[in-house]
């Protein structure tokens, strides 16, 4: 059952998997957005996020982490409170082939999971 679901997801992503006879491969791929780099840069200009970052660096704030120079709250990327950036995030989540869009609440939950 899991295998069928995986094949369907790969099909939606238009990903082709070819395995030579009698051989197996284990591979991973990661899909990323240019928005992550933009958020990373804008985090440095946000006084609130810089204050949190300082707390993390001084080991005073355990709720947040810094991974690859990006500030995270658990598994959620910390995005600065910038209207244009929020619009880009909404646009990307809304138009992504990696998410379904049965309504505003689904999109909200998708965003909340990662940002």
N, C-alpha and C positions, 0 to 999 in steps of 0.2 A: 504494500500500500504506500509506504514512504517513497519507494522507488518511482512509482507512477507520478506522485505529486512532484518529485524532483524533476522528472522528465518534462512535465507540463510547465513548470517554472522556467526551465531552460528553454523550452520552445517559445514561451512568451518573450524571453530576452533575445530570441533569435540566435541562440548559441548552439553550435553543433559540437557534438562529442564523438570522436572517432577513436576506437580502441583497436590496435592491431591484434591479430590472433594470438592467443595464449600469453598475452601480456596485460598487465594492469598498471595504471598510473594513478597517482594521487596528486591532485593539483588544486590550487585555490586561486580564485581571482577576486579582486576587490573593485567595487565600483565607487568612484569618488566624484565629488562635484568641485568645480572651481570655486564654489561658494565657501568651501572649507578654508581655502587659502585666503579669501577675502575676509572671512570672519576672524581668522588668525591675525591678520593685519589690523583689523578694526578693534579687536580686543585690546590692543596696545594703546589705543587712543581713548578708551573708555575708562574714566576715573574709578567708577564702581568696580569694574572687573579687574583693574590694576590693583585696587585695594585687596580684593579677594586673592589675587595672584600672590601678592606679598605675604598674606597670611599662610598660603600654601607653602611658599618657599621657606618661611620661618617655622614651618611645621606647627602652626597654631590653628590652622583650619583643616580638619580631616574630612570634611564633607566634599571637598573639591580636590581634583588632581590636575596635574599638568602632564600631558602626553604629547610628545613631538611638538613642544612649544605652544600647545593649544590647551586652554582651560576647559575642564569638563566638570560637570556635577553628576557623579555616578557615570552612567553611559550616555549622558546628554551633553551635547556641545553647548557652551555658553555663548549665546549670540548677543551682541550689544543692542541696546534699545534704539535702533535707527530705522525709521520708517521705510526707507528705500530697501534696506536689507531685509526687513520683514516681508515686503512685497515680493522680493526675489525668492525668498524661502517658500512662500505660499505658492508662487508660480511654479517653482521646481517640483514641489510635492504634488501639486494639482496635475501637472503635465507628465509626471514620471510614469514610465511603463512598469515600475517596480511596485506600484501601489494601486489599489482600486479606489474608486471614488463614488461610493453609494450615497454620499451626503457630506455635509459640513462636519459632522461629528467624527466621521472616519478620518477626514483630513486633519482635524484637530488632534486626534489621538496619534496619528502618524507623526505629526510635527512634535507633539509633546514627548514622544518616545525618544527622539534624537536631538532635540534642540531645547 
